[in-house]
C-alpha cells in the first residue's frame, strides 16, 4: 500500500548511504524518469491516478500530476513544459475513452515522442489496442494499457531502460493480434435489426403481474438529514480493498475473510483499522456529509415501446402532458437461447396502466476540502484514504436510500426484511441502473434526470461537460419497481438503432454516435 511504499523508499535511501532529508527534488538527475499524470477533460475521478502517482513517486520517478478535467491542450502544453519521459492518462467514465483517442491523435500531430500510458476503471487493454494505439504508437512511443498501480513501475521502468526495444516489440505484436481478433469477432458476430430485436422484446403481462402501487409521495424530495453514521451498516468494504489493490487468495477473498490471507491479511487489517479511525474522525467533526434528491413520477413506456414518458402528476398523465422522456437502448447481439432482447423500457407498463418510475442522485460532500488539507500536509496516504471512504459512503447512501424508496417513500415493499448482507446480494424486488452503465450506457440521459429532479438546484450535484457527476463521490440511478425488472448489459448495437435513438432524442447522429462509441458494432465516420 501507499504507506508501505513510502516507507520502503526512505529505507532504500538510507541503505544506499543517503539522507532522505537531503534529497534535492529540483535536480532531475536524482530521478529514474519524469512522468506526467492527468485525468482527461470532463472527468473528475482521480483516486486511481493518485495511487499510481504515489507508487511511481516512491519508486524514484518524478511525477507531475496536473489534476482532473485536463483539456487536451493542457496535457500537451505541460508535457512540453516539464519535458517528461512518459505521459499517463486516466479516466473513469466512458466518454473519457473517446477523449483519450483525441489526445493520442493530437500527440501524434504535435510530433511528441513520449510513450502513452492508459488507465482507469472503464479502460481496457482491448480498447487501448483497437481504438487508441493505432493513432499514436511507433517503436519509439507505444501506447500501453496499465491495469493497476502495482504494474505501473514495471511498465515505466521497461520503457526507460535498455530493454525498451524488446518490450515495445512484444507489446506491438500483442496489440496487433488483439486488433485482428477484435475485428474478426465483429465479422463473426450476428446482430438482429432493431425491428427484429423489438419484436423479440420482454413481454410482461401487466394484467397478471400488475405495476406496483403508487408512491406515497409523487414528485421530488430533498434528502439532507441522513448522517454518515446512518449509512455505516450499509457499507460494502470489498471495493475499498480493491481500490488499494489488496486481494486475498481463495478461500480468503473478500471482506472480512481477507484478514485471514497469509500474504495480504496483515496489511488489509492495518488499512481497515486506519479507515475506521478516519471514519470516526469524519463522523465526530462532520467533515463529510451526505445530500441527495429523489424523484417519483407517474410513468408509461412510449407507444413504440422503446422509451419511457414521465409525468409530473396523475392529472398530467390523464391529459397526456409529458414532463420528460427517458430514452432507452435495446440489446441487438444475437442470442443462442430464446431469451428476449431487453430494454429498460420493457419493465414499465404501457399507457392505460398506472405505473411509475423513480430516480435519485446522491453525493458525499466535504471530501475535496479534506483532500486539499492532506495535500498541503504532503500526506498522500490520508488524501487517498479520504477519497476511498467518500466513495464507500456515497455507495452506502445509495443502498440506504434505495431501501427507503422501496419500504416507505414508494412503499412497494413495506414488509421487506433483509439484512445489509442480503441487500448487497440484491435480493430485493426492483433495480436501480445508472445512466452510463451497462443497462443504459448513455451518459446524456443524466441531463433529463438532472432537470426532472433538480439535482443541481436542490442538492448542489453538478455535471461536467462529459457528464461526470461532481463531487466525484456521487451516484445516480433510475428506479424500477416491477419484480420482473433485472440488470442486463445492452452490449453492442447497430447503426439502425443508433439512428432511431438519435431521432427519438432529437439529437444529431454524429454527437449521438460519439457518446455511444464504446458500444457501436461499426466504425463511425
N, C-alpha and C positions, 0 to 999 in steps of 0.2 A: 504494500500500500504506500501512499504518498509519504506518510511519516517514516516508514521503514527505508524508503529510497533516499530521503533527505539525510537520514542518519548514516546510511552506507556511504554517501558521497563525502560527508565530513570525515568519516573514519578512514576512507581511502586516501584523502589528502594528508591526514596525519601519518598513515602508514608510509606515504611517499616522502615523508620528512617536510611536509608543507604545513604552514599555519593557515587554517581556513579563514581566519580574520584578516590575513594579509592578501587575500585573493583580489586581484585588480579586475573588476568587472568590465572596465573600459578597454582592456587590452585583448583584442580579438585572438591573438596568438595563444592565449590561455585556454581557448575552447577547441573542442573537436570539430566544430562546424556551426554555422548560423542557420536558423530555421524561422521562417515567417509562418504564423498560425492565424487563421481568420475563419469566422463563421460568415457565410456568404449573405449577400443582400436579402433583406426581408425575413431573415431567420434570427430568432433571439436566443436559441438554445446553445449553451456553451459548456455544460458540465463535463462532457467527454473531452472536448478540446482542452479544457483546463487541466484535466488529469494527464493528457498526453504532454502538454506543455511542461508540467511539473516533472514528469518522468524523464523527459528529454533534458530538462534543465539539470536534474540531479545526476544525469549521466554526462555532464560537462558539455552539453550543447547550449549555445546562446540562443534563447528563444525570444523572438519579438511577437508577442501576442497582441494583435491590433483590434481584438474585441469582436463584437457581434454586429450583424446587419451591415457588413462591409461591402461597399459597391465594388464592382469590377475595377473601376478606375483607381480606387484607393488601394486595392490589393497590388495592382501593377506598380503604382507610384511608390508604395512602401517597400516592395521587393527590390526596386532600383535604389531607393534611398539607403536602405540598410545593407545592400549588396549581399543578400543572403545566398546560401548554397542550396536550400530546399524550400519549397512552398507547400504549406499544408492547408487544405480547405475542409471545413466541417459544415454539416447541416443535419437537421432532424426531420423537417417537413418535406413532402415530396416536391413542391416547387423548387426547392434548393437543388434537386438533381439537375434540373434544366439550367439553373444559374451556374452550376459547375461546368456544364458544357460551354456556356458563354465565356466563362473565364478562361477555359482551355483554349478556345478559338482565339481570344484576344492575346493570350500569352504567345501563341504561335505567330500571330500577325506582328506582334511587337518584337519578335526576334529573341525572346527570352530563352535561356539555356538551363534553367533550374529544373530538376525533377519535381513532379507534382504529386503530392500525397492526397488521397481522398479518404475521408472517414465520416462516421455519423450513423445514426440508427437506421435511416432509410436507404443509405448507400449499400452497394453490394459489389462483389468482385465482378459479377456478370454485367451490371450496369456500367461499371468503370471500363471494362474491356470492350463493350459493344458501343457505348454512347460517348464516353469521354476520351478514352485513349486514342482513337483514330484522329482526333482533332489536334493532338499535340505531340504524341510520342515519337521520339527518334532514339537512336543508340545513345545519344548524349543525355537526353532528358526524358525518361519514361514517365508514364502515369501509373501510379500504383495504389491499389486499394489496401488500406491498413485496417484490419479487423478490430483491433483494440490497442490500448495504450501499451500493453506488455510487449507488443510486436514492433512498436514504433522505433525503439532504439536499434533493434537488429536491422530493420529496413533502412533507416537513415545511415547507420554505420556502413552497411553494404554499398550504399550509393556513393559514399565518400572515401572508401578505401581502395586498395589496389585490385581487389576482385570485382570491381564495379562492372567491367565488360561482360564477364561470365554471368553475373547476377542479372544484368539487363537482358542479355540474350535469352536466358532461361525464361524470364518474365515475358519477353516478346513472343516466344513460342507458345507459352501457356495461354496468353490472351488471344493469340491468333486462333488457336484450337477452340477456345471458348466462343469466339465470334462465329466460327464455322458451325459449331454445334447449335448455337442460338438460331442462326438463320435457317439451318436445316430443320430444326424443330418447328419453326414457323411454317415452313413449307409442308411438313408432315401433319400439322395440326389442322383440324377442320372446324370451321365456325358456322353456326346457323346464321341465316339472315336475321335481322332484327324482327321482322314479321314472324318468322318461324319460331323464334325464341318467345315472342309474345303469346303465340298460340299454345306454347307448352309451359306457360307460367303456373305458379302455385294457385290453385283454385280453392280457396277456403269457402266452405258453406256457412255463410253468416246467419242463416236461419237455424241450423243445427248447433252452430258454435258462435253465438252472437257476440258483438263487441262488448267489452267490459262496461260497467255502469259509468255514468257521467262523473267527472271530477267534482269534488265538494266545492272547489272554487275555480271558476273559469277566469282566465286572464293571467296577469303577470304578478309574481310575488318576489319581493326582495328578501334575500336570506342573509341577515347580518348579525344574528345572535348566537351562531354556533361557534363554540370555542375550540381551540386545539385539543383541550382535554376531552371534549365530547367525542372527537373522532379517533383518539388513540386506539381504542379497541378494534377499529376497522382497518388499521394499517397492515398492508401486506409487505413484510420485510424481505421477501425474496428478491424483488428488483433492486433493493438497497444494496445487497451484496453483489449483484450483477454489475451495478454502477461502479463499485470498487474493484471489479474483476476478481472477486473471490468465489471460487466454485468448488464445492465439495464433490468427491467421487462417490459413486454408488457404494453402499446404501446411505451415504451421508449427504445426499443432495438436498438443497432447500433448507429453509428455516423451520424449526431450530436444530435439525439434525446436523447442519453444517458445523456446529460447535464440536461434534464428535470426530470430525475428519482429522486424520493424522497430519496431513500436510498444512491445511489452512485453518483448522479448528481454533487454534490459539489466537491467531491473528483476527479471525472473524469475531471471536468473543470480545477481544480488546476493542475492536472497532464498534461493535454493538454497544458496549459499555460507554464508549465515548459519545455515541449517538444518544443514549439515554441521558447522559449528563447534559449535553447541549439542549435536548428536548425539554428537560426540567427548567433550564435557564430561560428558554424561549417562552415556556408557559408562565414562569414566575414574572418575567419582565414584559410580557406581551409584545415581544419584538417582532413576532409574525402573527398575522391574523387572517381570518377567512371571510370571504364575501362571495355571494353568488346571486343568480336570478333564475327563477323557474317560470316557464310559461306552459299553461294547459289550455288547449283550444279545441273547439269542435272541428272535426276534420273528415274529409272523404277523399278517396282516390278519384282522379280525374276520369272522364268518360273513356279515354283510350287506355286507362289502367296503368299508365306509366309514371304519373306524378301524384302528389298529394296536395289538395287545396285545404287551407285552414281558414277559419272564420273567427272573428272577434267574439261573436255572441251567437246564441241559437237563433235569434231573430235574423241576423245576417245570413246564417245558413239557409233559413227558410226563404229569404229574399234572393239567394244566390249571389250575395255580395262577398266576393273572395277577398280575404285580408292578405295572405301570402300564398304563393305556390312553391312547394319544395319539390325540385326535380330529382328524379331517381335514375339509376343505371341498372341494366339487366344483364345477367350472365348470357354469354353467347358461345363460349367454347363448348364444342360437342362433348356430351357425356356418354359413357358406355352403359350407364344404367337408365332406368326410366324416371330418374329424379327430375323434378321440374326445374326450369330456368328462372332463378329467383331475382326479384327486385324488392326493395323495401316497401314499395307501393302495394305489393301483394298482401301485406299484413294489415292494411287499412280498408275498411268496408267502403263499397261504392255509395253513391247518392241514394237516399232512401233509408239509410241506416244512421243511427246517431252514434257515430264513432268519434274518437278524439285522438289528438297527437300531443305528446309532451315534449319539452325541450329545456335544457338548462346550460348555463355557463357558470363555472366556479373558479375561483383563484385563491392562491395564498399570497398575501401581500407582506411586505417588510423584508423580504429576502435580499433585495437589491441593496438596501441600506446596510444590512449585516455584512454582505459581501464587500461593500466599499470599506467598511470598518476593518475587516480582516485583511483586505488588500493593503490598507495604509499601515498595518502592523506586520506586513510580509508574512502573514500566517496562511499559507496555501492550504494546509490541511483543514483548518476551520472554515475557510471560504468554501471549499468543495463539500464539506460536511453540511454546511447550511443549505447549499443548493440541493444536496441529496435528500435532506429532511423536508425541504419545501415541496419537492416532488412527491414524497410519501404522504405529506399532509394533504395535498390537494387531491390525490387519488383516493385517499381515505374519506375525504369530504364528499367526493362524488359518490362513493359507495354508500355513505351515511345518507346523503340526500336522495339517492335513488330509492333507498328503503323508505324514507319518509314519504316520497311520492306514492310508492305502492301501497303503503299501510294507511296513510292519513290524507295527504294533500289530494291525490286522485282517489285513493282508498279502494282500489280494485282488489287488494289482497289484505283486508283488515285483520285476518286471523293468521297471517304469516308468522311462523315460529321457527326462524332459522338463526343459528348462532353465526358469529362472524366467519368462522371457517367455511360454513356452508355457503355464505354469501360470496366468498372468494372463488368457490367452485361453481358459481352461477346456477344455483339450484332453485331460483325463484322464477315466477312467470314474467315474461316480457324481456326486452333487450334495451340497451342504450348505445347504439352505434354512433360513432363520432364522424362528422364530415371530414373527409381526407383520409379515412381509414378503409379497410377492405370492402365493407358492405356499401359504402357510398364514397368512392375515392376521389371526390371533387371538393377541394377546399373552398371554391367560390360559393357553395351553398351556405357557408358560415355567414355571408353577408345578409341573406334572408333571415337567418336566425337572430343575428345581432339587432337587426331592425325590429323584428317581432317582439323580442323580449327586452329591448333597450339595455343591452348588456353594458355598453359604454356609459350611457347616461346615468343608469341606476347603480352600477357596481364598479365603474371605472376599469372595466376589462376591455382592452383595445385590440385592434387587428392591424398588423403591419401590412405593407404593400404586397407581401407574399402570403398574407392571411395567416401568419403566425400569431398566436394569441400572446398578449402582453398584459400582465407579467408572464415570464416563461413558465412558471408553475401554474398552469391553467388547464382545465378540462372542459370540453363541451360535448353535448350529445343530444340526439333525438331520442325520445322515449316512446317505445311501442309496447302496448299492454297485452295484446292478444296472445293467448297461450301457445298458438302455433307460430308465433314470430321466433326467428332464430338468427344467429350470426352466420354469415357466409362471406365468401370473397367473390366480388364481381369478376375478377380476372381480366383477361384481355378482351377488348371489344373492337368491333369493325367500324369502318367509316360510315356505313348506313346508319348505325345507331348514333354515332357522333353528330352526323348531320341533323338527325331528328332531335337530338338533345339540344344542340345549339339553337335550333329553330324554336323549341319549346321555351328555352331560357331567354330568347330574343337577344342572342349573342352572336357576334361574327364567328365564322367557322375557325379562322386561324388562331385567335386567342383561346377559343374553346379547346382546340387541339393541343395548344401549349400547356394548358392547365392539366389536361388528361394524358400528356405524353407518356408517363410511365406505364399506362395500361393499353396503349394503342397496339393493334395487331398489324399495323402497317407503318411505313416510314412517311412522316408528314413532309409536305413540300417545304 
